[in-house]
Amino acid sequence: MIAIDATPYAFELIPEQCALLIIDMQRDFLEPGGFGAMLGNDVGQLAGVVAPLKRLLAAAREAGLFVIHTREGHRPDLSDLPAAKKRRGRGPLTIGDPGPMGRILVQGEPGHDIVPELAPIPGQVASDFLAARLAYRMMGLALRSAART
């Protein structure tokens, strides 16, 4: 057990019962030329989170925490891409189109990779399926909580 002096209150962390969840730290979102930049995002600001997250990831690995990386990515045939999500891109390119880093947000393409500074190591989970399941699970929990209040 590790005592964490935090705001708004301190707490005790039990490493065996914790995981570090790193969400969508992909080249397509964080690097110049990727999908994020094509959407007009200032990826320089987004990339500013990489160095502190790299330190956190190193500390988590050293402490033996379970690490999970999620990625947004779709099957090459786009059979898992809802039509509404495909249409909502307002730029000249949308998910699945060829971009500077391969097909945008498609599994197996270079832009789908997690940035090298945060890349998973053997034993760490990197999952597209988990990201979708986690999002649906969190929405379900939020809905149940809202229904109880």
N, C-alpha and C positions, 0 to 999 in steps of 0.2 A: 504494500500500500504506500502511495506517495501523497504527501500533503501538498496541495496546490493553493498558494495564496493568490486568489483571483477576485475580481470585482464582478458582480456585486457581493459575492460571498466566497469564502474559501471552501474547498471540497477535498475529498480523498479519492484518489485515482487508483483503481486496481487494474494494473496492466493486463492481467490475464482475462479481464472482462471488457476490454476496450479494443477499439480498432481505429485506425486513421483512415478516413474515407476521403480520397482525392478525386474530385469530379471534373471530368472533361478538360484536362490540361493538354489539349491536343494542338498539333502544329496548325491545323486549319483554323483554330480560334486565336492562337497566340502569336503567330509569326507573320511578318510582312508577306504579302502575296497570298495569304490564306483566305478562307471564306469570311472570317471576321473582318479583315481589311476590305474585302470586296463589298461588304455590307455598309462600309463607311465607319466602322469602329476604329478608334485610335488604339491599335494593338500594342503600342508602346506603353500605354497605361496598363493594359491587361497583363503584359509581360512583366510588369513591376512586381507581381506577386510571386514570380518564379523563385527568386533568391531567398525570400523568407520561407517559402514553402519547402525549398530544398533543405534548409536548416532544420525545419520541423520534421521532414521526412527522415533525415539522418538521425535525429534524436529518437524518433519512433522506432527506427530499425535497431538502434543501439539498445533501446529499452525492451526490445523483443515484442513490440506491439504487432498485431495483425494489421497488414496494410492492404487496402482495396483501392484499385484505380478503376474509375468508370470512364467510358468514352461514348460519345454519341456517334453512332455509325450504323449504316444500313447495309443490307445484303446487296451484292452486286446487281441482282435483278430488280432491286428496289421493291420487292414484294411486301416488305414490312414498312414501307413509307406511306403513310396516309396521304391521300390526294390533297387534303386541305393543307397539310404541312408543306408539300411540294409547291403548292400555289402561293403560299404566303411570302415566299422570297420576292422581294421587290426589285432586286438588281437584275442585271442582264443574265446572271448565272444563278441557278438554284441547286439544291441538293441533288446529287447524281450527275450533274453536268461536269464535263472536263474543265479543270482549273489548273493553275500553276503547279499544284501539288498532287495532281491526279484527279480522279473523280471526287467531287466534293462530298465529304462525310460518308464515304463508302468504305466499308471494311476492306482492309488489305492495301489501301492506297496510302502513299506517303503522308498526306495531310491528316489521315486518321490516326497516325502514330502519336503517342504521348511525347511531349518535348523531351529531348535527350537528357536534360538536367534532372528530370523527375521520373525517368523510365523505370518501370518495374524490374525487380531482380527476381531470380528464381525463387519460387515459393510465395510470391505476391500475386494476388488476383488482379487481372485486367479484363474487364468484361463490358460488352455492349448490352448483353441480355440483362445483367444485373442492374445497369443504370435504369432501364425501362421498368423492371420489376420494383426497384427501389422507389422510383417516382410514383408508381401506382400505389405502392404500399403506404408511402408517406401521405398521398392524397387521401387514401382510405382512413388512415389514422386521424388526419385533420378533420375529415368529414364526421367521423364518429365523435371526436372531441367537440366539434361544433354542435352536433346534435344533442350532446349532454349538457351544454351550458344554457 
